[in-house]
Amino acid sequence: MIDLQKLQKEIFDNKIAKGFNITDIPLEFSLAHEELSEAFHAYRKNLPDLGEELADVVIYLMGLATILNINLEDELLKKIEKNKNREYKKINGILERIEDI
């Protein structure tokens, strides 16, 4: 299993070492969005770099989480557990959350 905290630190350390942004939070959100758009483009065009583009998205999100002092591993585990306990129902053909248990 990958240690996400360690990986998050490694990604942030690389941002510092390479001189990438670590202070402009709106810019980081924009860059993460751009990477997600690139991944969608690769998916739509059936390009071979889809996996790499998705990896870029994760790298930007992990870097952003570090900038914001968020332990992404903890947040992921909490959110996965929360999602397990939600109930959904199709209403007019749309899956909607009806309750958190």
PLY file of the C-alpha trace (Angstrom):
ply
format ascii 1.0
element vertex 101
property float x
property float y
property float z
element edge 100
property int vertex1
property int vertex2
end_header
0.00 0.00 0.00
1.22 3.49 -0.82
1.79 5.92 2.03
-0.16 8.92 0.73
1.23 11.27 3.38
4.76 10.43 2.26
3.78 10.82 -1.38
2.08 14.14 -0.66
5.28 15.41 0.99
7.41 14.14 -1.90
5.21 15.97 -4.41
5.41 19.20 -2.40
9.18 18.88 -1.97
9.50 18.48 -5.75
7.40 21.62 -6.29
9.82 23.54 -4.07
12.93 22.00 -5.68
11.71 22.83 -9.20
10.50 26.32 -8.32
6.82 25.62 -8.97
4.07 27.66 -7.35
3.43 26.96 -3.66
1.66 30.18 -2.63
-0.95 31.16 -5.24
-3.90 28.95 -4.31
-6.29 30.16 -7.06
-3.56 29.40 -9.59
-3.18 25.86 -8.24
-6.94 25.27 -8.54
-6.79 26.56 -12.11
-3.83 24.35 -13.00
-5.53 21.29 -11.49
-8.61 22.10 -13.56
-6.45 22.43 -16.66
-4.91 19.01 -16.03
-8.37 17.48 -15.61
-9.39 19.05 -18.92
-6.30 17.55 -20.55
-7.24 14.14 -19.15
-10.76 14.50 -20.53
-9.32 15.45 -23.93
-7.08 12.36 -23.87
-10.12 10.23 -22.98
-12.30 11.72 -25.74
-9.58 11.31 -28.36
-8.56 7.86 -27.07
-4.99 9.10 -26.63
-2.36 6.88 -25.04
-1.42 9.46 -22.38
-4.71 9.32 -20.46
-3.08 7.64 -17.46
-0.33 10.23 -17.36
-2.86 13.05 -17.51
-4.84 11.53 -14.64
-1.58 11.24 -12.69
-1.01 14.97 -13.29
-4.44 15.68 -11.79
-3.58 13.69 -8.66
-0.18 15.40 -8.38
-1.78 18.84 -8.53
-4.44 17.89 -5.99
-1.87 16.47 -3.60
0.30 19.55 -3.96
-2.69 21.81 -3.38
-3.68 19.81 -0.31
-0.19 20.31 1.11
-0.30 24.04 0.41
-3.63 24.15 2.27
-2.23 21.99 5.11
-4.72 19.17 4.44
-3.79 15.56 5.05
-5.34 14.10 1.93
-4.93 10.51 3.12
-7.05 11.20 6.21
-9.64 13.10 4.18
-9.89 10.32 1.60
-10.39 7.65 4.24
-13.08 9.71 5.99
-14.88 10.46 2.72
-14.79 6.83 1.56
-16.34 5.75 4.85
-18.95 8.51 4.62
-19.88 7.44 1.09
-20.31 3.83 2.21
-22.99 4.96 4.64
-25.04 7.02 2.22
-28.27 5.80 0.68
-29.30 6.63 -2.86
-32.49 6.24 -4.83
-33.34 6.82 -8.48
-35.85 9.63 -8.78
-37.05 10.36 -12.29
-34.10 8.42 -13.67
-31.55 10.39 -11.64
-29.63 8.83 -8.77
-30.05 11.11 -5.76
-28.74 10.85 -2.23
-31.64 10.41 0.13
-29.94 9.88 3.46
-26.67 9.76 5.34
-26.66 6.91 7.83
0 1
1 2
2 3
3 4
4 5
5 6
6 7
7 8
8 9
9 10
10 11
11 12
12 13
13 14
14 15
15 16
16 17
17 18
18 19
19 20
20 21
21 22
22 23
23 24
24 25
25 26
26 27
27 28
28 29
29 30
30 31
31 32
32 33
33 34
34 35
35 36
36 37
37 38
38 39
39 40
40 41
41 42
42 43
43 44
44 45
45 46
46 47
47 48
48 49
49 50
50 51
51 52
52 53
53 54
54 55
55 56
56 57
57 58
58 59
59 60
60 61
61 62
62 63
63 64
64 65
65 66
66 67
67 68
68 69
69 70
70 71
71 72
72 73
73 74
74 75
75 76
76 77
77 78
78 79
79 80
80 81
81 82
82 83
83 84
84 85
85 86
86 87
87 88
88 89
89 90
90 91
91 92
92 93
93 94
94 95
95 96
96 97
97 98
98 99
99 100
